[in-house]
Amino acid sequence: MAGPPKRKRKRPVLTVLLTLVLLLLASVGIHRFVPPPTTFLMVSRSLEGEGLSYRWRSLDEISPRLVEAVIASEDSTFCAHRGFDMKAIEKALKANARAEKRGAGRLRGGSTISQQTAKNVFLWPGRDWVRKGLEAGYTVLIETLWGKRRIVEVYLNVAEWAPGVYGAEAAARHWFGKSASDLSAREAARLAAILPSPRRYNASSPGPYVRRRASRVQAAMGTVRNDGLAACVLD
């Protein structure tokens, strides 16, 4: 007896793929308007026994100095690229190759703010290739469906700034006892300076490394402001 036509056998697979694509698009589309309730990182840290301080604030309720500081520190070409900074990725790959030859520990990353947002909101912590592939796909989607202003708004609200502390509002209150809308340029630079290792460094009473890094970030904030590098986010 002849088997079923190949076209019929392919239909369930195509249906599953189409359903997955639609679910992916729906999840990205929802968060274009609805704040993420939590992230995988928040949940995993909470299960480990950490507290959870997460307070959503609109971008209008966050100091523009923090936007400038994060762009200066994390992704100076944010307004110019479409999700990926190929020059930064190339530099990171070369730096990591040199580090591996020397047996150095921490590797350098080349992720943009868009990539970090995609990872933080939709994916689990880790560095496996499956997650990196999904990160790239989500990055393209949020760049297309959200736009730059929404990406920064979400990023500032879900980023980890201390153990159990997520988002600019919780970070500002944790480190400086004030609202994110009242952050000074110096305080914003310090918050941006600890972003790469928020569980290790202190923003309110920084050591020499954070002070030096924050000083460089604050100087770069002037360039961001004067050259319009945050124009796609700030009015």
Residue pairs with C-beta under 8 A, 6 or more apart in sequence:
3 9
24 137
24 138
24 141
25 141
25 145
27 122
28 122
28 138
28 141
28 142
28 145
28 146
29 145
31 121
31 146
31 154
32 145
32 146
32 150
35 56
35 154
35 157
36 121
36 154
36 157
36 158
38 52
38 54
39 120
39 121
39 158
39 166
40 123
40 124
40 125
41 120
41 125
41 160
42 52
42 54
42 158
42 166
44 124
44 125
45 52
45 163
45 164
46 52
46 164
50 163
50 164
51 164
52 164
52 166
53 164
53 165
53 166
53 170
53 173
53 174
54 158
54 166
54 167
54 170
55 167
55 169
55 170
55 173
56 157
56 167
56 169
57 157
57 167
57 168
57 169
57 180
57 181
58 153
59 67
59 149
59 152
59 153
59 156
59 233
61 169
61 179
61 180
61 181
62 153
62 156
62 168
62 169
62 180
62 181
62 183
63 180
63 181
63 182
63 183
63 184
63 188
64 230
64 234
65 183
65 184
65 185
65 187
65 188
65 221
66 156
66 168
66 180
66 183
66 188
66 191
66 192
67 152
67 156
67 230
67 233
67 234
68 185
68 188
68 221
68 224
68 225
68 230
68 234
69 185
69 188
69 189
69 191
69 192
69 217
69 218
69 221
70 113
70 152
70 155
70 156
70 192
70 195
71 78
71 79
71 113
71 152
71 224
71 229
71 230
71 233
72 192
72 217
72 220
72 221
72 223
72 224
72 229
73 189
73 192
73 193
73 195
73 217
73 220
74 112
74 113
74 116
74 192
74 195
75 85
75 112
75 113
75 114
76 220
76 224
76 229
77 85
77 87
77 88
77 112
77 229
78 112
78 113
78 114
78 148
78 152
78 229
78 230
78 232
78 233
79 148
79 228
79 229
79 230
79 231
79 232
79 233
81 112
81 114
82 143
83 112
83 114
83 115
83 139
83 140
83 142
83 143
84 112
84 114
84 115
84 136
84 139
85 110
85 112
88 110
88 112
89 110
90 110
91 108
91 110
92 107
92 108
92 109
92 110
93 110
95 107
95 108
96 107
96 108
99 106
99 107
99 108
100 107
111 119
112 139
113 151
113 152
113 155
114 139
114 142
114 143
114 151
115 135
115 136
115 139
116 155
116 159
117 142
117 151
117 154
117 155
117 158
118 135
118 138
118 139
118 141
118 142
119 131
119 135
119 138
120 155
120 158
120 159
121 138
121 154
121 158
122 134
122 138
123 131
123 134
123 135
123 138
124 131
142 150
142 151
143 151
146 154
148 232
148 233
149 232
149 233
152 233
156 167
156 168
156 180
157 166
157 167
157 168
157 169
158 166
158 167
159 166
159 167
159 168
159 171
159 195
159 198
160 166
160 198
160 199
161 167
161 168
161 170
161 171
161 174
161 175
161 191
161 194
161 195
161 198
161 203
162 171
162 174
162 175
162 198
162 199
162 203
163 199
165 171
165 174
165 198
168 180
168 183
168 191
169 179
169 180
171 180
171 191
171 203
172 178
172 179
172 180
172 182
172 183
172 187
172 191
173 179
175 187
175 190
175 191
175 202
175 203
175 204
176 183
176 187
176 203
176 204
183 191
185 218
185 221
186 214
186 218
187 203
188 221
189 214
189 215
189 217
189 218
189 221
190 203
190 204
190 206
190 210
190 214
191 203
192 214
192 217
193 201
193 203
193 206
193 210
193 213
193 214
193 217
194 200
194 201
194 202
194 203
194 206
194 210
201 207
201 209
201 210
202 210
203 210
206 214
223 229
224 230
